Amino acid sequence: MNKIFSAPDEHGYYGDFGGAYIPEMLFQNVEELKSQYLTIYNDPVFQKEYADLLTDYVGRPTPLFLAERLSERFNSTIYLKREDLCHTGAHKINNTVGQILLAQRLGKKRIIAETGAGQHGVATATVCALKGMECIVYMGEKDIERQAPNVARMKMLGATVVPATSGSKTLKDATNEAIRDWINNPIDTHYIIGSVVGPHPYPDMVARFQSIISKEIRSQLLNKTGNELPTRVIACVGGGSNAAGAFYHFLDEPQVEIVAVEAAGHGVYSGMSAATTQLGVPGILHGSKSIVMQTADGQVVEPHSISAGLDYPGIGPMHANLYSSGRGTFLSATDEEALHWAFEVSKMEGIIPALETSHAFAVLPNLPMAENDITVICLSGRGDKDLATYMNAMENK
């Protein structure tokens, strides 16, 4: 397979997007990662340890579930890739398991991370507990309030949760704080970035660790249908790690439609949105060139989404390239639509999805699905963390 869309070039660019735009203090760290990550990743001993942990600790492979009632409603075939059944309740653990093993081989003793919805923070705290490493998680003050159960889980796992109190007090600001920490602790610290964002090699590295999702989808579809290629794959996109994983092994298969769903908040043009591809322009954010919501003079525009994991003013460079090239179809769903579909899926399939994932379901009525189509939705996380929001919605009905 000629990896046109799934892999960056030698400088970390996906088309016009990517690269490493970093302060001088981080140059050694990023160069160390860039020069060693592929050698470590491709080492058979590393791959065996990673695969064993995915099986015995994470609980992979996750099921590919035929959603019969959902399929019946749309007179088509819809499968759900059940990443919500991973240990810790989301896809994030696929990446943190890989990065903690990488950090060990690089001789790091201290781990830092950023988190929005808290799932990446929990997944990072989990693997740090597993490997006995110090763990510091930066989280926006606003997200700490709306994701209290995940904050408690992180602390129970031994992590120190540090609130980000600047800006919108959400994911963007938590990432800023984590980068500042890394600048101040360049020798002993590894930064486990949770999405396909940041300077090269992070977008590629995180995508590789998450690519297990689409690798499994292909083999599972072949077993269930006799064909390993679906009609389309749908995933929600903030920074975009679950989408990168779900899309990865289909990106260079042009007959498979790639559908990414962003958070429209109160409406794409309401002034309270996180629909980056609709509102953004090329720019630099958190170490890479991508599409960024920003003012004419380059100031980042504060995003909004009911889902903390999609509340980000940028998008990973892989996704920016998919959008600009036309390879991916980028849609959006509002807060209200996401809430509606969270309840619909819960009642129809007995699965309470995370608010992030609910955005992916919300575009189903807008897609031209034929009877013989096969659609796979990446159900990236479970809705336990969002119960307070769901309860509030029920009370206000």
Secondary structure as GFF3:
##gff-version 3
##sequence-region A 1 397
A	DSSP	beta_strand	13	14	.	.	.	ID=ss1
A	DSSP	beta_strand	17	18	.	.	.	ID=ss2
A	DSSP	three_ten_helix	24	26	.	.	.	ID=ss3
A	DSSP	alpha_helix	27	41	.	.	.	ID=ss4
A	DSSP	alpha_helix	44	53	.	.	.	ID=ss5
A	DSSP	pi_helix	54	58	.	.	.	ID=ss6
A	DSSP	beta_strand	64	66	.	.	.	ID=ss7
A	DSSP	alpha_helix	68	74	.	.	.	ID=ss8
A	DSSP	beta_strand	77	82	.	.	.	ID=ss9
A	DSSP	three_ten_helix	83	85	.	.	.	ID=ss10
A	DSSP	alpha_helix	92	105	.	.	.	ID=ss11
A	DSSP	beta_strand	110	115	.	.	.	ID=ss12
A	DSSP	alpha_helix	119	131	.	.	.	ID=ss13
A	DSSP	beta_strand	134	140	.	.	.	ID=ss14
A	DSSP	alpha_helix	141	146	.	.	.	ID=ss15
A	DSSP	alpha_helix	148	156	.	.	.	ID=ss16
A	DSSP	beta_strand	160	164	.	.	.	ID=ss17
A	DSSP	alpha_helix	171	184	.	.	.	ID=ss18
A	DSSP	beta_strand	189	192	.	.	.	ID=ss19
A	DSSP	alpha_helix	202	210	.	.	.	ID=ss20
A	DSSP	alpha_helix	212	225	.	.	.	ID=ss21
A	DSSP	beta_strand	232	236	.	.	.	ID=ss22
A	DSSP	alpha_helix	241	247	.	.	.	ID=ss23
A	DSSP	three_ten_helix	248	250	.	.	.	ID=ss24
A	DSSP	beta_strand	257	265	.	.	.	ID=ss25
A	DSSP	alpha_helix	276	279	.	.	.	ID=ss26
A	DSSP	beta_strand	281	285	.	.	.	ID=ss27
A	DSSP	beta_strand	288	292	.	.	.	ID=ss28
A	DSSP	three_ten_helix	308	310	.	.	.	ID=ss29
A	DSSP	alpha_helix	317	325	.	.	.	ID=ss30
A	DSSP	beta_strand	328	334	.	.	.	ID=ss31
A	DSSP	alpha_helix	335	349	.	.	.	ID=ss32
A	DSSP	alpha_helix	355	362	.	.	.	ID=ss33
A	DSSP	three_ten_helix	364	366	.	.	.	ID=ss34
A	DSSP	beta_strand	374	379	.	.	.	ID=ss35
A	DSSP	three_ten_helix	383	386	.	.	.	ID=ss36
A	DSSP	alpha_helix	387	395	.	.	.	ID=ss37
###
